[in-house]
Amino acid sequence: MNIRWKPNVTVAAVIERDGRFLLVEEHTPDGLQLNNPAGHLDRGETPIQGCRRETREETTHAFEPTALVGVYLSRQQKADGKDITYLRFAFCGELGAADPSLSLDHGIVRTVWMTADEVRASAPRHRSSVVLKCIEDYLAGQRFSLELLVCDASVGL
C-alpha cells in the first residue's frame, strides 16, 4: 500500500529593525534553539493569516506581512528517527506593538534581536537551515507580491 507523502506546511516572519532581526529562543526536543517567529499553518487559515497568528503567539507583537520573501523546502531527520519535510512560507512585513496582556507561546523562552552576523555565528543553534536562508534572501532584497498566494474561499470552510 502506498502512503501519500505530505510535507508539514509552516509560516515564518523575517522581521528586521535597525539592522537587527527578531528571533525566538525556544525549547525543542533537540535542546534550546533559535528560530524566526514561525509555526505550523492551521486548518482553515491562509499562509498570511497563519504568519500573523504565529508571530503574535511567539513574540506578543502584531505583525502585518507585506511581501513573501520565499518558499523553502527542507528535510530534517530527527534523533528519534522521524524524517520530516517542511514547506515554509517566509514573509517580511511591519512589526506592531507588543500586547502586554499576552505571554509568549509554550516553549518560547524569549525573543532576541540579533544582527545578521550574530545570526550567522549562531547557525549551530538554529532550529533549521532555513532560518538563516530566509534572512539572507531578505538581505539580498528578495520580495514577492502577496498576490502570488491565491487561497480559494474553500480554505476557510
C-alpha positions as CSV (number, residue, x, y, z in Angstrom):
1,M,0.0,0.0,0.0
2,N,1.4,3.4,-1.0
3,I,1.1,6.2,1.6
4,R,1.0,9.6,0.1
5,W,3.8,11.9,1.3
6,K,2.7,15.3,2.6
7,P,5.0,18.0,3.9
8,N,4.4,19.9,7.0
9,V,3.4,23.5,6.0
10,T,4.9,26.2,8.1
11,V,4.9,30.0,8.0
12,A,7.7,32.3,9.3
13,A,8.3,36.0,9.8
14,V,11.5,37.7,8.8
15,I,11.5,40.9,11.0
16,E,14.2,43.5,10.7
17,R,14.5,46.7,12.6
18,D,17.6,48.9,12.6
19,G,19.8,46.2,11.2
20,R,18.7,43.6,13.7
21,F,16.5,40.6,13.2
22,L,13.9,39.3,15.7
23,L,14.3,35.7,16.6
24,V,12.8,33.5,19.2
25,E,14.7,31.2,21.5
26,E,12.7,28.0,22.2
27,H,12.8,24.7,23.9
28,T,12.8,21.8,21.3
29,P,13.4,18.1,21.5
30,D,16.9,18.9,20.3
31,G,17.5,21.5,23.1
32,L,17.4,25.3,23.2
33,Q,17.3,26.6,19.6
34,L,16.8,29.8,17.7
35,N,14.2,30.3,15.0
36,N,12.4,33.0,13.1
37,P,8.9,33.6,14.6
38,A,7.3,30.6,12.9
39,G,4.9,27.7,13.2
40,H,2.6,25.3,11.5
41,L,-0.2,26.5,9.3
42,D,-3.6,25.7,10.9
43,R,-6.5,24.2,9.1
44,G,-8.8,26.9,7.6
45,E,-6.2,29.7,7.6
46,T,-4.2,31.3,4.8
47,P,-0.4,31.5,5.0
48,I,-0.7,35.2,5.7
49,Q,-3.2,34.7,8.5
50,G,-1.0,31.9,9.9
51,C,2.0,34.2,9.9
52,R,0.2,36.9,11.7
53,R,-1.0,34.4,14.3
54,E,2.3,32.6,14.9
55,T,4.2,35.9,15.2
56,R,1.7,37.2,17.8
57,E,1.8,33.9,19.7
58,E,5.6,33.7,19.8
59,T,6.5,37.3,20.3
60,T,3.3,39.0,21.6
61,H,3.7,41.5,18.8
62,A,1.2,42.2,16.0
63,F,2.7,41.6,12.5
64,E,1.4,42.5,9.1
65,P,3.1,40.7,6.2
66,T,3.9,43.0,3.3
67,A,5.8,40.6,1.0
68,L,6.7,37.0,0.5
69,V,10.5,36.5,0.9
70,G,10.4,32.9,-0.3
71,V,9.1,29.4,-0.2
72,Y,11.5,26.9,1.3
73,L,11.5,23.1,1.3
74,S,13.7,21.4,3.9
75,R,14.1,18.0,5.4
76,Q,15.1,17.1,8.9
77,Q,16.0,13.6,10.2
78,K,15.4,13.7,14.0
79,A,17.4,11.9,16.6
80,D,14.2,9.8,17.4
81,G,14.2,8.5,13.8
82,K,11.5,10.8,12.5
83,D,12.0,12.1,8.9
84,I,10.1,15.3,8.5
85,T,9.9,17.6,5.4
86,Y,8.8,21.2,5.9
87,L,7.4,23.6,3.3
88,R,7.9,27.1,4.7
89,F,6.4,30.3,3.5
90,A,8.5,33.2,4.8
91,F,7.2,36.7,4.9
92,C,8.6,40.1,5.8
93,G,6.4,43.0,7.0
94,E,5.6,45.5,9.6
95,L,6.0,44.7,13.3
96,G,3.4,46.3,15.6
97,A,3.4,46.9,19.3
98,A,3.7,44.2,21.8
99,D,0.4,43.3,23.6
100,P,1.3,43.4,27.4
101,S,-1.7,41.2,28.1
102,L,-0.2,38.3,26.2
103,S,2.6,35.9,27.2
104,L,5.0,34.0,25.0
105,D,3.7,30.8,23.5
106,H,4.5,27.5,25.3
107,G,8.2,26.6,24.8
108,I,9.3,30.1,23.8
109,V,11.9,31.2,26.3
110,R,12.5,34.7,25.0
111,T,12.7,36.9,22.0
112,V,16.1,38.3,20.9
113,W,17.3,40.9,18.4
114,M,20.4,39.9,16.5
115,T,22.5,41.4,13.8
116,A,22.9,39.3,10.6
117,D,26.4,38.5,11.7
118,E,25.2,37.3,15.0
119,V,22.6,35.1,13.3
120,R,25.3,33.7,11.0
121,A,27.5,33.0,14.0
122,S,24.7,31.2,15.8
123,A,23.9,28.8,12.9
124,P,24.6,25.6,15.0
125,R,21.8,26.7,17.3
126,H,19.2,27.2,14.5
127,R,16.1,25.1,14.5
128,S,16.6,24.5,10.8
129,S,18.9,25.5,8.0
130,V,16.3,27.8,6.5
131,V,16.4,30.2,9.5
132,L,19.5,31.9,8.0
133,K,18.5,31.3,4.4
134,C,15.3,33.4,4.9
135,I,17.3,36.2,6.4
136,E,20.0,36.1,3.7
137,D,17.3,36.2,1.0
138,Y,15.7,39.2,2.7
139,L,19.1,40.9,2.9
140,A,19.5,40.2,-0.9
141,G,16.3,42.1,-1.5
142,Q,14.2,39.1,-2.4
143,R,10.5,40.1,-2.2
144,F,7.4,38.8,-4.0
145,S,4.0,40.2,-4.1
146,L,1.4,38.7,-1.7
147,E,-0.8,38.4,-4.7
148,L,1.4,35.4,-5.6
149,L,-0.5,33.5,-3.0
150,V,-4.0,32.5,-4.1
151,C,-6.3,31.0,-1.5
152,D,-9.6,29.7,-2.6
153,A,-12.6,30.6,-0.5
154,S,-13.0,26.9,0.4
155,V,-9.9,27.1,2.6
156,G,-11.9,28.9,5.3
157,L,-14.7,26.4,5.3
